[in-house]
Amino acid sequence: MVEYSISELDATFGALSDPTRRALLATLVLGEATVGELARPHEISLAAISKHIQILERAGLVRRRRIGRTHHISLEASPLLDAFGWLGAYQDFWDESLDSLAGLLERRS
């Protein structure tokens, strides 16, 4: 089994636990955006968006680039690959469990 840093996984899953942060990442899949552009669709303050971005930065999920006074944010997907790999270790378990459930349901029909 692949080993992952618990603290990195904790930071990744912690960052992903908030719907606003997941929405920010979904926006960044389309490409780099300024903090203002990221904030526009949300009904929260610019300061609140900045705090969400800082959490994403600490988790390594985004990268900030500053041009003058404008902060540009881009997606850094490698921590997502680690999280996906960790979750993938449970795929066999779920596949077997769901196959067993399907078999049980077929026998009851």
C-alpha positions as CSV (number, residue, x, y, z in Angstrom):
1,M,0.0,0.0,0.0
2,V,1.2,3.5,-0.8
3,E,2.1,5.6,2.3
4,Y,0.8,9.1,2.6
5,S,1.7,11.8,5.1
6,I,-1.2,11.9,7.5
7,S,-0.7,15.7,8.1
8,E,-0.9,16.3,4.3
9,L,-4.0,14.2,3.9
10,D,-5.6,15.9,6.9
11,A,-4.8,19.3,5.4
12,T,-6.2,18.2,2.0
13,F,-9.4,16.7,3.4
14,G,-9.8,19.5,5.9
15,A,-9.6,22.0,3.0
16,L,-12.1,20.0,0.9
17,S,-14.6,19.8,3.8
18,D,-15.9,23.3,3.1
19,P,-18.3,23.8,0.2
20,T,-17.0,27.3,-0.5
21,R,-13.4,26.0,-0.8
22,R,-14.6,23.2,-3.1
23,A,-16.4,25.8,-5.2
24,L,-13.2,27.8,-5.4
25,L,-11.3,24.8,-6.6
26,A,-14.0,24.0,-9.2
27,T,-13.6,27.5,-10.5
28,L,-9.8,27.2,-10.7
29,V,-10.1,24.0,-12.8
30,L,-11.0,26.4,-15.6
31,G,-7.8,28.4,-15.1
32,E,-6.1,31.0,-13.0
33,A,-8.3,33.7,-11.4
34,T,-7.8,36.8,-9.2
35,V,-9.1,36.8,-5.7
36,G,-11.8,39.3,-6.8
37,E,-12.9,36.9,-9.6
38,L,-13.1,34.0,-7.2
39,A,-15.1,36.1,-4.7
40,R,-17.6,37.4,-7.2
41,P,-20.1,34.5,-7.2
42,H,-20.1,34.1,-3.4
43,E,-22.1,36.1,-1.0
44,I,-19.3,36.5,1.5
45,S,-16.7,39.2,2.1
46,L,-13.4,39.5,0.3
47,A,-11.7,38.9,3.7
48,A,-13.6,35.6,4.1
49,I,-12.6,34.5,0.6
50,S,-9.0,35.3,1.4
51,K,-9.2,33.1,4.5
52,H,-10.5,30.3,2.4
53,I,-7.7,30.8,-0.1
54,Q,-5.1,30.7,2.8
55,I,-6.5,27.3,3.9
56,L,-6.2,26.0,0.4
57,E,-2.7,27.4,0.2
58,R,-1.6,25.7,3.4
59,A,-3.0,22.4,2.1
60,G,-1.0,22.9,-1.1
61,L,-4.1,23.0,-3.3
62,V,-3.6,26.4,-4.7
63,R,-0.6,28.7,-5.6
64,R,-0.7,32.5,-5.3
65,R,1.1,34.8,-7.7
66,R,1.2,38.5,-7.1
67,I,1.3,41.1,-9.9
68,G,1.3,44.5,-8.4
69,R,-1.5,44.6,-5.9
70,T,-3.5,41.8,-7.7
71,H,-3.2,38.3,-6.4
72,H,-3.7,35.5,-9.0
73,I,-4.6,32.1,-7.7
74,S,-4.1,28.8,-9.6
75,L,-4.9,25.2,-8.9
76,E,-2.2,22.9,-7.6
77,A,-3.7,19.4,-8.1
78,S,-1.0,17.1,-6.7
79,P,-2.5,16.9,-3.2
80,L,-5.7,15.8,-4.8
81,L,-3.9,12.9,-6.5
82,D,-2.6,11.8,-3.1
83,A,-6.1,12.0,-1.6
84,F,-7.5,10.1,-4.6
85,G,-4.8,7.4,-4.2
86,W,-5.7,7.1,-0.5
87,L,-9.4,6.7,-1.3
88,G,-8.6,4.3,-4.1
89,A,-7.1,1.8,-1.5
90,Y,-10.7,1.3,-0.4
91,Q,-12.1,0.6,-3.9
92,D,-11.8,-3.2,-3.6
93,F,-13.6,-3.2,-0.3
94,W,-16.5,-1.2,-1.8
95,D,-16.6,-3.2,-5.0
96,E,-16.8,-6.5,-3.0
97,S,-19.4,-5.0,-0.6
98,L,-21.6,-3.7,-3.5
99,D,-21.3,-7.0,-5.4
100,S,-22.4,-8.9,-2.3
101,L,-25.3,-6.5,-1.8
102,A,-26.3,-6.9,-5.5
103,G,-26.2,-10.7,-5.1
104,L,-28.3,-10.6,-2.0
105,L,-30.9,-8.4,-3.7
106,E,-31.0,-10.6,-6.7
107,R,-31.7,-13.7,-4.5
108,R,-34.5,-11.9,-2.7
109,S,-36.3,-10.9,-5.9
